[in-house]
Amino acid sequence: MPVEIAPSFLTADLTRLGEQIEQVLQAGAERIHVDVMDGRFVPNLTFGPLVVEAIKPLVEKSGALLETHLMIEEPESLIPEFTAAGADLVTVHVETCPHLNRTLQQIKDLGIKAGVALNPSTPLVSLEEVLGEVDLVLVMTVNPGFGGQTYLPTSTRKISRLHRMLDERELDYVAIEVDGGINLST
């Protein structure tokens, strides 16, 4: 699979959000990543469905994908709102979904792509049973909640193991996404 950059606007100047999103799209970004935090699952509070709805026309005009990363408790309660707001893909955390199969099916039933995320200390075995149901696996390479953290070196082995798992199951359509501490050297 080709490497894509999915810029997040977590640290954007919110007074210039539309302009900054247009800049990254014009630079070639094929995805926009919306970090959604509830102040409960992670210690920060960020964006909701209204922000997704506001930026959807910009992203849609460019042909890019609008993905929402729900770092929230009880994501199933807000999945319909983010879908209605224009999300093309919703990613939920293994750690917040006691009925992960059901939550992923909810996303698929709404006609969009489904992703699942793992925190750095969550083992890959926790998603073995759902790999065939997802379009994307997001490996957190920092502890979620704040931008600007340093990449955790143990993540590289986890990403390699995930790649092997997907290859062994012939799930080449499942994308691997990494989130946190990404720069030219990582």
Residue, then its C-alpha position, 0 to 999 in steps of 0.5 A: m500500500p502507498v504511504e499517505i499522510a493524514p494531517s490532524f488539525l489538533t494544533a491548528d490556529l482555529t481562527r484560520l482552520g479553513e485556510q489551513i485545511e485548504q493548504v494541506l489539501q493543496a499540498g497533496a494530503e489525501r486524508i484529513h484526520v480529526d482527533v475527537m477527545d472527550g476529556r474522559f477517555v483521554p485528558n483533553l477535550t477537542f472537536g465535535p460533529l459541528v467541526v466535522e460538518a464545517i470542514k466537510p465541504l473543503v475536504e469533499k471538494s478536494g476528493a480527500l477522505l475525512e476520518t474521525h478518530l474517536m478517543i471517547e467513552e461510549p463512541e457508539s452514542l456519537i457515531p451516527e452524529f459524526t457520520a451525518a456530519g460527513a465523516d467518511l471513516v470512523t475509528v474507535h478504540v478497542e479500549t472503549c468498546p466492550h462490544l467491538n464487533r457490534t460497534l464496527q457493524q454500526i459504523k458499516d451499517l451507516g455506509i462508511k469505513a470502520g477503523v479500530a485504534l490501539n493504545p501503546s500498551t494494548p496488545l494486538v491480540s485484542l483485535e484479532e477477532v475483528l481484523g476482517e471487519v475493519d478498513l483501517v487499524l490505527v496504532m497509537t505511537v504515543n499515549p493519546g490525549f495531547g499533540g507534540q509527544t515523542y514517538l514510542p520506539t516499541s511501536t515499530r515492532k508492534i506495527s511490524r507484527l500487525h503487518r505480518m498478521l494482516d499478510e497472514r490473513e490476506l487482508d491487504y485491503v486493511a490500512i495501517e495508520v500510525d498516530g503520534g510523534i511522526n516526523l521525518s526520522t520516525 
